Structure formats: structure tokens, C-alpha cells
Amino acid sequence: MKKEMKVGDMVELSASGRNTVYCDGILGKKGIVIGIRSKALYMYPILVSWPGYGQVSLLRSSLKYVSRV
């Protein structure tokens, strides 16, 4: 089971996220989780800020923790 993400975690796209068409602009970038919303109310509950790109809402399966900065 995947560990829950928290605000402030550094993330990058997982293999699943790299295969998502609308994530092409953030390939290879590292972002910071800036918000976690209710999965019951939002289809994409994790809000991530990507430097030079902006904010994108994604699923947990599309993200992984950054192993090195």
C-alpha cells in the first residue's frame, strides 16, 4: 500500500503519470504538494505546484516521492 502524501512533500511523476497526456509539460520536473482535498469531492485530490509550470491536480497513483533532490 502506498504511503499517504502530505502537504510539503516533494514529488515527481510516477510511471503512470508519465503516460498521462496532460502531464507532458511536467515530465522530468519535481514539484511540491500544496494541497490534499477530499477524494469524495474531487476526482484528482492532490494539488501539486510545479516550478515554471503552475499547479496541477493529480491522483496519488500518478505521483511518487522524490528519492533525491
Sequence and secondary structure as in RCSB ss.txt:
>XXXX:A:sequence
MKKEMKVGDMVELSASGRNTVYCDGILGKKGIVIGIRSKALYMYPILVSWPGYGQVSLLRSSLKYVSRV
>XXXX:A:secstr
      TT EEEE HHHHT GGGGGGTT  EEEEEE  TTT SS EEEEETTTEEEEE GGGEEE S  
